[in-house]
Amino acid sequence: MSDTNKNRGLNRKLHSALTVENVNLLKFQGRRGGNPYLQDVQVHGAVPKTRVSSHWYQPGEVTEKAEKLRQEDRERSEEERVRHEAELERQLDIERKIEAGELPASHEEVYFHDGSSVPGVEWWDVPYMKDGAIHEKYRLDYSTLNSDDESDEEEEEEQDSDEAESEARFPSIRYIQHPVPIERPREAVPNAKIFLTKKEQKKARRNTRKLVRQEKEEKIKLGMEPKPEPKVKLANMMNVYENDANVADPTQWESIVRKQVADRKRKHLEENERRHQESVKRKKESKVDLPTLAPPELSCAVYIFDEIKNPGVRYKIKTNGKQLKLRGCCLHVQNGRGIIVAFGEEKSIKFLDNLLTKRINWSEPFEDKATGDTIACNSKITQIWKGSMDDCKFRGWFMLNCSDAAQLTDVLKQQDALTFLPLGKF
């Protein structure tokens, strides 16, 4: 038998764990994370538990330890406070230097970081320096110096040497003017006008009327104003006067009620008229007289079309011409050719041109409502002229179905628009 098969099968030796009678030892080995049957177990028995000896504190030991921890915490808090105060003082010092102009602000650009490259005196201050200090004449007190003492006549009489000496001692302040400081008058700032929506306007009006009504009710309760008479009508007359013993003649009371109704209606109309007159007066006072401007030039466009049978097309031309406030006409012969002459603002003429040339389909068939037949159309429109004119004789917009070409020509001739016809005829 080979050595490799020596310890296999029935020839394998019995595991030492199987020979142990102490079951607790096997459990202990399992709790330690290993397989007790794959390890060699010591036969001498279970490992005894190690006892932890009790520690007894000496009197005052715990108190001393707690006091030591408190002292360390107080020292740490004191160091933090000192560090915070030092940082705060440093920030305040930097702010003071920034206000004094010694340091740049955070939003300013720093051109240099140390003062070694900054000269003691800038080149523009050199003419005012003498021996490293400011010249004496630039440090004099000018409050006691009166410029009026130096007149032109006295200067002419003085000698050249005196002038040089005076100029060397006092710089000339003859031409320096110090304006008197006058406080600028402050204009009253107008209150900004508040624009309210329709809903907000109704709410504000409702609240205002409510306050007026409450004030009137309070005055009536206090006896400052008499109690208003009941608003009697024919519909509620019997309910109002049913407990009144003085109603002896109902016909007389009916005439009284009718008179009261008429008086209330008259007061209502008078109040409306008064408010209307006040509104008209306010509008006249607030109206600003604008300078009269020269009338603008009128844009003009002339179109020729083959036929205009479709009533929908005629309605569109008529309605848009009035809405655009155009001046001119649309003339056409019965089931024949026609012409459109339009005067108006440039924007209106542009809108009309878009309507006639793009939006309206001139060759669209339509249904005759009288007979129910579908009528075909084969028409088109062409613009023959467009420009501007100073004025025209047309006073409005109208459409006319002419019986013949002669009538169409006469209408254009009355309005001095015959020149718009091609070759002067139709």
Residue pairs with C-beta under 8 A, 6 or more apart in sequence:
5 11
7 13
15 37
16 40
16 41
16 43
17 26
17 29
17 36
17 37
17 39
17 41
18 37
19 43
20 26
20 41
20 43
22 45
22 46
24 46
25 36
25 41
25 45
25 46
26 36
26 41
28 46
28 47
29 36
29 39
29 41
30 36
94 103
97 103
98 104
98 105
104 110
112 118
121 129
128 134
128 135
128 138
129 135
130 136
137 168
137 169
137 170
137 171
138 171
140 170
142 173
145 170
145 173
147 173
147 174
147 176
150 172
150 174
155 163
158 166
196 204
216 225
219 225
220 226
220 227
220 228
230 240
231 264
232 240
232 241
232 257
232 260
233 257
233 261
234 254
234 257
234 258
234 261
237 253
237 254
237 257
241 247
241 253
247 253
295 390
295 391
296 345
297 388
297 389
297 390
298 327
298 343
298 344
298 345
298 388
298 389
298 390
298 391
298 392
299 343
299 344
299 345
299 346
299 348
299 349
299 386
299 387
299 388
300 341
300 342
300 343
300 349
300 385
300 386
300 387
300 388
300 389
300 392
301 340
301 342
301 349
301 352
301 353
301 383
301 385
301 386
302 339
302 340
302 341
302 342
302 383
302 384
302 385
302 386
302 420
303 339
303 340
303 356
303 381
303 382
303 383
303 384
304 337
304 338
304 339
304 340
304 381
304 382
304 384
304 422
305 332
305 337
305 338
305 339
305 340
305 362
305 379
305 380
305 381
305 382
306 337
306 362
306 378
306 379
306 380
306 381
307 332
307 335
307 336
307 337
307 338
307 377
307 378
307 379
308 314
308 317
308 330
308 332
308 338
308 379
309 335
309 366
309 375
309 377
309 379
310 364
310 366
310 377
311 366
312 366
313 360
313 362
314 330
314 399
316 355
316 360
317 330
317 340
317 355
317 356
317 360
317 399
318 330
318 397
318 399
320 351
320 352
320 355
321 328
321 330
321 342
321 352
321 397
322 397
324 344
324 348
324 351
324 352
325 344
325 345
325 348
326 342
326 343
326 344
326 348
326 349
326 352
326 397
327 342
327 343
327 344
327 392
327 394
327 395
327 396
327 397
328 340
328 341
328 342
328 343
328 344
328 392
328 394
328 397
329 340
329 341
329 394
329 397
329 398
329 399
329 400
329 411
329 415
330 338
330 339
330 340
330 398
330 399
330 400
331 338
331 339
331 340
331 399
331 400
331 402
331 408
331 411
331 412
332 338
332 339
332 400
332 401
332 402
332 408
333 401
333 402
333 403
333 404
333 405
333 408
333 426
334 401
334 402
334 403
337 426
338 408
339 408
339 412
339 420
339 421
339 426
340 356
340 381
341 394
341 412
341 417
341 420
342 349
342 352
342 397
343 389
343 392
343 394
344 352
349 386
353 383
353 386
356 381
357 381
357 383
360 381
362 377
362 379
362 380
362 381
363 377
363 378
363 379
363 380
364 377
365 374
365 375
365 376
365 377
366 374
366 375
366 377
367 373
367 374
367 375
368 374
368 375
384 420
384 422
385 420
392 415
392 416
392 417
393 414
393 415
393 416
393 417
394 415
394 417
400 411
402 408
402 411
405 425
405 426
408 426
409 418
409 421
409 425
409 426
412 418
412 420
412 421
418 424
